[in-house]
Amino acid sequence: MSDWTPAGLLGNYSSGGFYCELLGGAQRPAPHTRTVQERIDRLSLAELRRRAQAAERELYNLGVTFTVYTSREQIDRILPFDVIPRILSAEEWDTIERGVVQRVTALNRFIEDVYHEQRILRDGIVPAELVLGNANYRPQMRGLKVPFGNYVNICGVDIVRGGDGRFCVLEDNARTPSGVSYVVENRHLTQRAFPDLLRNIGVRSVSNYGQRLAAQLTELAAGAGLHPSIVLLSPGVYNSAYFEHVFLAREMGVPLVEGRDLVVRDDHVFVKTTGGLQPVNVIYRRIDDDFLDPQAFNPASMLGVRGLMRAYRAGNVVLANAVGTGVADDKAVYAYVPRMIRYYLGEEAILPNVETHICREPEGLEYTLRHLEQLVVKPVGESGGYGILIGPHASRRALSEFRRRLRAAPANYISQPVVQLSVCPTVTRSGIEPRHVDLRPFAVTGRSTWVLPGGLTRVALRKGSLVVNSSQGGGSKDTWVLE
């Protein structure tokens, strides 16, 4: 391939020393993106901005929103969409896909084990108190069999790429992971706004996610000896991901219901319809365990279905994801996943973890306190980027306050080195600039695991920020996996 130097839109772009998803790095160039580089370089900034604004207007018109809750109000926002795609080669995707399947397989073996024989706890591979004392451990699940032994049916694995160009896992989302609707909608936006970028490139489709999800849920019903009557259970219109619930129900062709639409009779679940009660066999639930059944969990919950756990334990309904999966996506348990992979599968992790220090362990706490200025510290039970300390960006006062918190409740925290997240060219007010990104591929598991080719690329829109979460001001990009 001949040497080519951008002279147009990308002519002044610099990755700032970070690995770039479009240009690659010194050790790992990205020849697979050359055609797209050349096409972007030929565009003017005004043209790019015009198309970006058209795409954002379309998001508003389609109602593609999430809700941000502040102390005073709730605000519906679109997830800002950046029009320059993130591109993965077939080889890169093969590594990610195999790594995600391996990880989900090990997590499912782990959850089945901790709710049945607890071999991994007895053998001391994972500390028993970390699991049995975990807020997400559900004693109600002890001894309960689920179809194919797979508890995590929908999983989002957060992956980052460091300065050396290699992928590693930052976090597992095994409860009610969200964001897949943006993956599909981002592709539709790109197809409409940038057909010239996509032309003759051979990008794998993401449009069949709804059909694949419905097929895997149908498989779970058959595995439980039930007929495939499926509903999607949402907390309702005030939930931050409500747009996604509507989107997925429509894509699967199943009813979108709230807790008040379901009723349990004789340990069977029914949906109320104008024609009377209709049986329900599979519930794709987007409600956390605590609010699922006021009889079994939080008695004050107005979102769940009274008696649902009885029907579940009786084997008359399948829940996806299963109850109790949160024990596997705790940020402290995360540190042990490579050991789980070795223990259950006899393999090394294809996608390694980011180095993690567990503050509940004395040496982990000591290391974290000593190097706080260089570390990212995360509360183990939070998600959405809340409660995080990024040491290099923190004030003296914030560091002092966090030291106090760590000493008071060390078991609540883990720490990790600051990963120099890869960047992707992004349209900003100042032109095309690098912004940090991560990737959340979505895996769907019935009898076996399928991974949607691509995933949600989240982008930190604030200059220098490493926080990509939508609730913290992040946006998203279309993710292309090349054929």
Stockholm file with secondary structure:
# STOCKHOLM 1.0

chainA/1-483         MSDWTPAGLLGNYSSGGFYCELLGGAQRPAPHTRTVQERIDRLSLAELRRRAQAAERELYNLGVTFTVYTSREQIDRILPFDVIPRILSAEEWDTIERGVVQRVTALNRFIEDVYHEQRILRDGIVPAELVLGNANYRPQMRGLKVPFGNYVNICGVDIVRGGDGRFCVLEDNARTPSGVSYVVENRHLTQRAFPDLLRNIGVRSVSNYGQRLAAQLTELAAGAGLHPSIVLLSPGVYNSAYFEHVFLAREMGVPLVEGRDLVVRDDHVFVKTTGGLQPVNVIYRRIDDDFLDPQAFNPASMLGVRGLMRAYRAGNVVLANAVGTGVADDKAVYAYVPRMIRYYLGEEAILPNVETHICREPEGLEYTLRHLEQLVVKPVGESGGYGILIGPHASRRALSEFRRRLRAAPANYISQPVVQLSVCPTVTRSGIEPRHVDLRPFAVTGRSTWVLPGGLTRVALRKGSLVVNSSQGGGSKDTWVLE
#=GR chainA/1-483 SS CCCCCCCSTTTTCCCTTSCBTTTBCSSSBCGGGHHHHHHHHHSCHHHHHHHHHHHHHHHHHHTCEEEEECSSCEEEEECCEEEEEEEECHHHHHHHHHHHHHHHHHHHHHHHHHTTTCHHHHTTSSCHHHHHTCTTCCGGGTTCCCGGGCCCSEEEEEEEECTTSCEEEEEEECSSCCCHHHHHHHHHHHHHHCHHHHTTSCBCCCTTHHHHHHHHHHHHHHHTTCCCCEEEECCCTTSTTHHHHHHHHHHHTCCEECGGGEEEETTEEEEEETTEEEEECEEEECSCGGGTCTTTSCTTCSSSCTTHHHHHHTTSCEEESCTTGGGGSCHHHHTTHHHHHHHHHSCCCSSCBCCCEETTSHHHHHHHHHTGGGEEEEETTCCTTTTCEEGGGCCHHHHHHHHHHHHHCGGGEEEEECCCCCEEEEEETTEEEEEEEEEECEEEESSSEEECSSCEEEECCSTTCCCCCGGGTCEEEEEEEBC
#=GC SS_cons         CCCCCCCSTTTTCCCTTSCBTTTBCSSSBCGGGHHHHHHHHHSCHHHHHHHHHHHHHHHHHHTCEEEEECSSCEEEEECCEEEEEEEECHHHHHHHHHHHHHHHHHHHHHHHHHTTTCHHHHTTSSCHHHHHTCTTCCGGGTTCCCGGGCCCSEEEEEEEECTTSCEEEEEEECSSCCCHHHHHHHHHHHHHHCHHHHTTSCBCCCTTHHHHHHHHHHHHHHHTTCCCCEEEECCCTTSTTHHHHHHHHHHHTCCEECGGGEEEETTEEEEEETTEEEEECEEEECSCGGGTCTTTSCTTCSSSCTTHHHHHHTTSCEEESCTTGGGGSCHHHHTTHHHHHHHHHSCCCSSCBCCCEETTSHHHHHHHHHTGGGEEEEETTCCTTTTCEEGGGCCHHHHHHHHHHHHHCGGGEEEEECCCCCEEEEEETTEEEEEEEEEECEEEESSSEEECSSCEEEECCSTTCCCCCGGGTCEEEEEEEBC
//
